[in-house]
């Protein structure tokens, strides 16, 4: 055999354990179904290597490398992941899976391929037929260096059933995964096509190196603290950003994953002038051999037209129009027609797509098959099928089921145009669920979190497997704020994480980042997920915005944060317009100030004010930039503008003093910042925020540790569960030499925190080292 691409022997290699192909021969049936689907997907012949005979397997005494190198010289490697496949001692794992990894990493394309749409996909395309044990998933991810993203063929029920999905299920609705065999086969074929087409267009060179991103620890976060002076160091200034940055990340995160909903692929150009998907339904072909069912050739068409015609998202060509057009073309409306004829009919009725199909079977068991085709290109957009008895009243239920499947699929993809950007392959099973989902995300963007959560929960009630609904419920709770809502945010993040396998790979990594930041609280995991997302090829401004915020708020890697925010600017420049998203300019300015780049921060703050003159954060950072630059006159002018804005909007005087102090703090003038924080506190001494601000600056900078401790105690009487004030109390006790007592409060603060806090971890480590030093002495 030969491959579509010169230099390769096979297009697809199927790897599996022989014990998984016994009994009903599941793997063999899968391969046959895939081959059939590939024939309908590719114009060329696709070569598939599949060794079905266990007696022909290579023995370990043979020269495995030489025997297999020809067969493993393939474009796409498909491992069938079962409960037994991920076994380092097995033949399939050692001599096929690991061998292909080694070959792919060295060949001209590499293991990962950039697809035509810009995303990156692995040449390893796993098929999962059982839920895997955690250790199996870890082994797979360890060897591949990426999160497991498999095509699922798992039939799973609430009663504990966990088996391979059958082509003809007895009770398909019992499957918790809500997947259908034919749909999954179709997805596998199209995934193979995307990978191979990506290899065809990707420029390659011999010995191509894979890009490696190295994470370099930020030097500004290590070293000794300097004595208190009027203009403090980056280290002293940056300590406040642990809490500020965590809150910032929580605020952003819900908005973050609303990148360009849907990449414009097969559905681009199939809408009419009113924005609806236009469809012509052709007569179906009778393949049963039973002429008494000929009436159903037109009957199915009529039922589909009527069933889909009620949708506001679709434009169906009516029955009579189809009949008249076909009659004028000398076509018979009661018989199946060829693709070339169907194309002409669809063009005649000005339909951008058409539905054609057939029905087959006997003895009360019949199958109706449909395909939706792009009229212009001839590409098959989707296929579907239903099974039942056409010779009973059940035929109505069958066609209703078919219409519902088609309607949901088409409406969901029509609704994509009404959202702002691109979630590819994240659709739910129900169009109604998707409507509520879009409504919920849009409400998040307007800061109406309570209503957003209600809409998202409705989406989840309709489709319990819709992981993205859970994901955004977590976002909304985090954005809403308050300890009770943050707690709910953590709960919903966990729920979403349990269903992460139902997300596309790039969003699995994004969810993994959230989980690592808010639940795992592991710095290395956060870095790992950031690296994976950087290499994902996603050109979403929200993604790079999220990465920038993560780098500065969680990891304190300010140069990396600036690079990520600069990437947002690059994407905006390519798209011909600035991003009109206020929080982006805010966090970009913060990263620049932390990276000691006040000139750039001034530029971005000015741009942010052009986008929105009422963005008070930009007034703050404009002040901060001028303070850092030593531009006294410009700083005074900026502060005057800031004070005027606060007064004109009837904020209390304590807020005005806090805002000015905040500007000096980001300008790294801690002494002046403390004076304004003190004024704000004196004006409103029972305000928990004023207490916390002054306590922090007194303790962290060492201005007055005892006063800061008393303020922390006062604040804890108002809110005993404040992890921030517990942190400040512990820090003050540590600086006062009471290390054992300090460690108790710091650890309690860490347990109560809703995310990874690098400074808090460092403070705990510093106290532990102080205690160890005392013991050694």
N, C-alpha and C positions, 0 to 999 in steps of 0.2 A: 504494500500500500504506500501511498504518498500523501503528503500534507498539502493543504491549500497554500501554505507559505513554503517557498523553496528552502531546502536545507533541513527540513523536519520529516520524520517518517510517518507520524500519525498526528491527527488533529486532537484527538481525545484519548486519554488512557483511563480506564476504569480500574480502580484498586479496591479490593474487598477481602474479607475473611471468608474462606470456603464454608465455614459453619453457618454463615448468615445466608447462604444460598441453598440450604437444604429444605426439605419439606415442600413448601409452595413455590420454591425457586424465585423468591422475591427479586433478587438482584438481576437475574436473567430477564424477567419480565420488565423490570425497569429499563434495562439496556435496550430491549426491543422497542419499548414505547418511546424512549429518547431518540433512537435512530429514526423512527417514523416522524417524530416532531422535527428533527433536524432536516429531514428531506423537505419538509414544508417551510422551513425557516431559511435555508441557504439555497442559493441558485446553484452552487457547486456541490459536488459530492463530498461529504464529510467522512473522514476515515476514523473509525473508533476501534481501539484495541481493547478486547475483553476476552480473557482466558476462562472459559466456562468449565473446562474439563480438569478436575482436581488432579487427575493422573498425569496431566501434561505440565504440572507446575515444576518449576526449577527446584532442584534439590540443593541443600546448603553445601553439598560437596562440589557443586559446579562452580565455575568462575562466574559469579553473579554479575559483576560489573560488565563483563564482556557480553554475557548472554542478554542482559536487560538494556544495555545502553542504546540499542537500536529502538526498542519498543518505548523506552522512557524518553526518547528524543521526540517529544510531543509538544503541542501548544498549550493544551489545558489538561490538568491532572485532576481527576475526580475520585476522592476517597469516600467510600460509603461508611460513614461513621455509625457504628453500632456499639453495643455494650462491650464488645470484645475487640474492636479495632485498635484502640489506643493502648496497645500492649507492646512495650519495647522489645519483648522477646519473640514477637510474631514475625512471620515472613513478610506479610503485607507492610508492616510498619518499618522493619529494618531495610528491606531490599526494594521496596517500591516508594513508600512515602518519603523516608529520609533520603533515599537515593535521588529522587526527583528534586527535592529541596537543594541538594548539592549541585545537581546538574543545572537547574534553573538559575541559581545565583551566579553561575559562571558563564552562562551563555549570553548571546548578544542582546537579548531583551531584558534579562533579569527576572526576578520573581514577580514583581509588580508592574502592571501596565497602566499607562495613562489612557483613559477612554476618550472617545471623541467629544463627549460633553464636558471634559475637564476633570472628572473624578478619577480616582485610582482604584484598580481592582487587582486582586491576586490571581495568578494563573492556577492556583490551587482552589478548586471550587467544591467544597465539601457538601455531601448529601447526608443529612442526619436522619436515621430511621428509628432511633430511640433517644429519650432524654438521657444525657450523659452524666456520669458521676463528676463531681467537682474536680477530682484529681485528674480525670481524663481530659477535661477542658483545660486545666492548667498545663498539662503535658503538651497538648496541641499548641496552646498559645506560647508556651516557652520555646518550642522548636521553630514555630513560624515567625515569632516576634510580633504577632498581631492578634487582635481579638478574634475569637471564633465567630464567623458569620456564615452560617450554613443555610442551605435550602432544606426546609423541613418537610419530611415525609413521615411525620409521627402522628399516630392516632392515640389521643390521650383523653381519658375520662376522669370524672371526679371520683369514681370508684377505684382508681388505681391502675386502670389499663394503660399500658405503655408499650406499643407495638408499631411495626411499620404500617403506614397507610396503604390500603388496598385500592386497586383501580376501581373496583366496584364494591363500595362499602354497603353493609347491610343497614346501618343506622348512621348515616353521615352527619346528622345534626348533633349526635352525641359527642362528636370530636370537639374538645375544648379549643383546639387550635383553629377550628373553622376553615380548614384547608381542604381543597379538592385535588385529587390525584392529577387530573388532566391539566388543571391550572398550574400546579407545581412543575409538571413536565414542561409546559410551555415556558415557564419562567427560567427553567434550567437551560433550555434551548436558546432563549434570547440572551441569557447571561453569557453563554459560550460565544454567541455571535458578537456581542459587545466586546468581549476580550479579544477575539480574533481580528475584528475590524480595527481595534485599537493597536494591535500588533502590526497591522498592515500599514497604518499611517504614521506610526511612531518612528522618528528618526533614531537609528541606533548605530553604534560603533562597536567594533570588537572589543571585548573586555570592558564593557560599559560598567562604570562604578555606580553603586546606589548611593544616593545622597544620605549623608549621616548628619544629624543635627546634634551638636555637642552642647550640653547645658553647663555653663561655667558659673560656679558659685559667685555671688555678688560680694565684692571685697568691702563694700561700704557697711556691711552688717557685721563685720568682725573687727576685733581690736579693742583697745582699752578706751573707756569713756574719758573724755577730757573734762577739766574743771569748768564750772559754769562761768560763761562770759556773756557779754551782750549779744553777740551773734553766735548761735550755737552750731555745732557740727551737724552734718546730715544724719549721723547716728542718733543724736538726741532728738532731732526733729522727727525722724522717721518712726520713732517708737509709737507715736499716737496713731499712725496709720494702720496698725494692726486692727484696731477696732473700726476705724473709719473705713478701711479697705474691705473688711468682712461685710460691713453693712452695704458698702458700694457693690460688692459682688452679688449680694443677695438681691439688691435692687435691680441690677442689670440682668441677672440670670434669667428671670422670667421673660424678659424682652429679647434676650439673646438668641434663643433658638427659633426666632421668627424670621429666618432668612428667607430669601426669595422662594415663596411657596411654589414648588414644581419647576423643574427644568423643562423647557419647551422642547419636546422630542416628537413622538409620533402624533401628538395632538395639535401640533402647530399647523395652521393652515387648513383645518377641517371644519371651520366654523363659517356660518353665513354672515351677512352684513349686520344681523341683529345679535351676533355673538353666540348663536346656538349651534350645536352640532347637527348638521343636516344629514338625514339618513334616508336611503331608499331600500326597501325590503323586497328581495327577489323571491320568486317561487322556489320551493324546496324540491329536492330530488328524491323520488321514492326508490330506495334501494332494497326494499323488502321482498320484491318479486310478487307482492300481493296487490293486484290491480284494484281490489275493493278499497284500498287506501289512497287511491289517486286523488280523491277529493281533498286529502290533507295537504297536498302540494301547495294549493292556494290557501287552504284553511289556516295553515301555520302562519303564512305571510299576513293574512288578515288579522289574526289574533295578535301577532306581534305589533302590527301597525296600531291597532286599537289600544294595546297594553302600554306601549311607549308614548302614544300620542298625548296622554294627559300631562306629561312632564313639561314644565316651563323651561327646562334647559335644552330640550331636544326639538328639532324640526323634522317631523316625519312627512314623507311624500304619501299622499292618501292612496287608498286602494284603487279608486277609479282612475286617477291620473296614471298610475303604473299600468293599469290594464290598457288604457288608450295609447300610451306611448309605445308599449310593446306591440300592440296590434298594428300601429303605424309602421313599425320596423319589421313586420312580418314574423314576430316572435309569438310563441304560444305561451300564455301566462300560466298554464297549468302543468308545465314541465320544467325541470331544472335546466339552467342555461350555463354556458361556459363562462370562465372569467373574462374573456375578451368581450363577449356579448353583454355580460353584466356591467362591465365598465362603460360600454356605449349607452346602455339604458340609464345608468346613474348620471352620466354626463348630460344626457338628453333632459332629465328632470332636474338638473342642476343640484345634485346631491354630492357633497364632498366625500361621503362614505356610503357604503352599501353593506347590507347583511344578506348572506346567502348560506345555504346549508343543505342538509339531507337528513333522512330518517331511515333506520334500518332495524332489523330484528324479526322475531317471530314468536308464536306461542305465548302471547301476552306480555313478552319482554321486548320493549322497543327502546331505542336510543335516538334522541334528536340532537344533532350536532349543528352548531352555528359558527360563523366567523364574521367578524367585522373587518372590512377592507377599506383602506384609503384609496379612493377612486383614482386620484392622480398618479400615485406611485405604484399602486398594486400591492403595497405592503399589508400584511395581516396585522391588525392592531390588537385584536384579542380573539380568543376562541372560547366556546362554552358548550356544555352538554347537560341534558337531563335524561332520566330513564324512567319508564313506566309502561302502562298498558294503553295503547292508542285505540283499542277496540272496546273501550268502556268509557264511562263518564269521567274517568281519571285524566283523559286527554286535556280537559280544561285546566285541571290543577297542574298538569305538566307544563302547558304553555304559560300559565300564570307564573310558575316557578322560573321558567326561562326568561320571561319578561322582567321579573323582579331582579334577576341576576344582571341582565343587560342594563336595566334602568339604573341600578345602583352603581355599576361600573362606569357608565357614561356620565351620569350626573355628578359623580365625585370628580371626574376629570374635567367636567365643564366648570364645576365650582372652583377649581384651581385658579382660573383666570380672575376670580373675584377676591383672591387673597393676594398678599403682597409678595411673594417670592417662593423659594423652592425647597419643598420637602419632597424629594423623589422617593417613591415606593413607601410612603407612610400612610396610605389611605386606609380607612377602616372598612369593615364589611358593609356598612350602611351609609347611604348618602345623607340620610337624616342625621346620623351621628356626626358626619363630617360638617354639616351645616352648623350644628351646635358647637363643634370644635372651632370653626372659623370665627363664629360669634364670640366665643370665649376668649380666643387670643386677641381679637380686636378690642374687646373690653379691657384686657390687661394693658394694652397699649394706651388706653385712655385713663388708666389708673383706677378703674371701677372694679376692684378685685373681688368684692363680694358677689357682684353679678357675674363676673367671669367664672368664678368657681361654680356657681349654680349651672351655668351653661355647659361647662366642661363635665360636670357630674352627670348632666343629662346625656351627653355624648357617651359617657362610660356606661350608663344604664342601658342604652340601646345596644352598644357593642362592648362587652366586658373585656375583650381582648385588645382594645385600642390603647396601646401603651402610651401613645403621645398625649392622650387625654389625662392620664395619671401624671405624666411628666409635667404638663402645664398647670395642673392643680397644685402640684408642689411649688411651681414658680409663683403662682398667684398668692399662695399663703406666705411665702418668703417675702414677696414684695409688699404685702399688706402690713407686715411688721408686727412687733410685739411678741413677747416670749411664747404666748399661747399659739399664735399663728406660725411662728418659727418651728415650734414643736410639731404642728400639723404638717409643715413643709417637709420636715425630716421623715415623718411617717409616709407621706406620699412619694417622696424620693425613693424610699425603700420599696414601695409597691411598684413603682415604675421600673426599678432596677430588677425586680423579679421577672418582669416581662421584657427585659432588654433584648432578648433574642428575636423579638418580633419587630425590632427597629432595624433600619438600614445600618450598615457597618459604621458609617461616619457618625451617626447619631448614637450608636452604642458607645463609641469612644467619648462622645460629648457627655452622655449620661454617666459614663465611668469617671469622667473628670469631676462631675458634681458629687458623685458618691465618695470619691477619694477625698474631696475637699470638706464635705460636710459630715460624713459618717466615718470613713476610714481614717481621716485626719493623718494621712501618711504623706510626708513630703515627697518621697521618691515616687509614689504612685501618681501624685499630682504632676510631677515633672514628666513622668512617662507618658501620661495621657496628653499633656501639652505637646510633647514631641510627636506623638502619633497624629494629632490633629494638625500640626504644622505640615506634616508630610502627606496629608489627606488629599491635597489638591483642591480643596474647597475654596471658591472665590466668593465667599460671603463676608460682607463687612461685619455682620454680627459675630461671626466666628472669630475674626481677628480682633474685634473689640473685646470679646470675652477673654481671649488669650492675653491681650494686653493687661486687662484688669487682673487676671489671675497671676500674671508674672509680678505685678507690683504689689498687689494686696496680700497674696498668700506666700509668694516665694521671695519677694523683695529683690527681684532681679530687674533692676530699673532699665538697664540698657535693652534687655530683651522686650520689656514692656513697650518702650519707645519704638522699637522695630515693628512690633505688632500694630501699634497705632499708625505708624507710617504706612503700613500695608493698606490700612483703611483709606488713607489719603490717595494712595496709588490707584486703588480700585475706583474711587470716586472720580479721579482724573480721567481714567479710561472710559467711565460712563458719562463724562461730560457735565457733571454737576456735583456740588458739595453735598455732603450728607447732612440732612436737616434733622439731626438727632442730638438734642441738647446734652444728654449724658455723655456722649462720645467726647465732646469738647471739654467737658468737665474732667473726665478721667485722663484724657490725654494731657491736659495741663498739669494735673497732679503728678503724672509719671515724669514729665519734663522737669518739673521743679525738684522732684526727688533725685533726678539724674543730673542736677546742677546745670540745667540748660534754660536759664530764665529768658534769654532772647527768644528762643523757640516758643516758650510758654506764652510770652507776650504776643507773638504772632498768632498763635492758636486762640488765645483769649479774644483778640481783636476779631478774628474770623468768626468765633462763636457769637460775639455780640452783633455781627452783621447778620448772622442767621436769625438770631433772636435777641433784640435789644433788651428784653426783660429777663435775660438769663443772669441772675444775680451772682451765680458761681463765677461767671466770667469777670464780673466786676471785682470779686474777691481775688482771683488769680492775676488779674491785671495789676491790682495793688501789690500782690506778693511778688510778681516779677519785677516791678519797679523798685521795691524794697531791696530785693536781692541784688539788683544791678546798681544800687546806690543812687538811683535817680530821685533825689529828695522831692524836687518840685513835682515831677510826674506822679510820684507816690502820693503826695498830698492831694493832688487833683483827683486821683483815682479814689482816695478815701472820701473826699468830699462828695463825689458822685455816689459812692456807696451809701453814705449817711443820708443823702437826699432821697435815694430810692427807698430806704427803710422807713424814713419819716413819711414820705408820700403815700406809702401803703399802710400807714397806721399800725406798724409793728411797735411793740413796747420798747422803751429805752434800753432795757436789758438786752434785747435782741440786737439793737444797734451796736452796743459795746461788744457783744460777743462776735458780731460779724467783723468788726475792725480787728479784734484780737485774733480772729481766725486768719485774717490776711497777713498779719505780722508773723503768726506761727508758720504758715506756709512759706513766708519770706525768710524763715529761719532766724528771726529776731525774737527769741523766746522771752527775754526780759520784758520787752514792750508788750508782747502778747499777754504775759501774766498780769500786767497792770490793767489791761482792758477786761480780761477774764474776771479779775477781782471786782472791777466796777460792775460788771454784769451780775456777779453773785450778790454784791451788796444791794443792788436794786431789786433782786428777786431771790432772797436767801433760802426759800423752801422749794425752789425749782430744781428737780433732780438732775437735769442736764447741766445747769449752772454749777451745781455741787460737783458733779463728775468732772467737768472741764477743768475747774480750778484745782481739784484734788489731783488730777493727773499731772498737770503742769508743775505743781509744787513738788510732787514726789519724783516724777521721772527726771526732771531737770536738776533736782537736788536743791531747789530754792528754799523750801521749808518743809522738810519731811514730816515733822511732828504735826504741823497744821494740816498738811495733806492727809495724814492718818486720821485725824479727828474728823475731817470732812468726809472721808470714806466711811467712817463709823456712822456719821450722821445720815449719810445717804442710805446705808444698809438698814437703818431703822425705818426708812420710808419704803425701801424695797429690799427685803432680806435675800431675794434670789438674784440680785444683780451680779452676774458673773464679772462684769467690768469692775465694780466697786470691790468685790471680793479679791480680784486681781490687784487693785491698787492697795488694798489693806495688806495683802501678803507682801507686795513689793516694799511698802513702807516698813513693815516689820523686819524684812530682810536687810534693808539699808540701815535699820536701827540695831542690827546685830542679833535679832531674835529669829534665827534661821529655822529652827524646828517648828515654831508656831507659824512662821511665814509659809513653810512648805505645805502645811495643812490647807491654808486658804488658797494658795496658788493651785494646788491640785483640785480643790473643789471648784475653782473658777474654770479650770480646764474641762472638768466633767460637765459643767453646765453650759459650756460654750457650744454654739451651733456651727462649728466649723474649725478648720485648722488655723491656729494663731501662732505664727512663727515666734514672735517676741515672747509670748507666754511660755512656749516650750523652752526658749532660751533662758528666760528668767528661772524656770523650774530647774533647768540644768545647772545654772549658776549657783542656786541655793544648795543643790545636792553636792556640788563640788566644794562649797564652803563648809558644809557639814563633814564631808569626807576629810577635808584638810584639818579640821579641828580634831577629828578622831585620830588622825595620824600624828598630830602633835601631842 
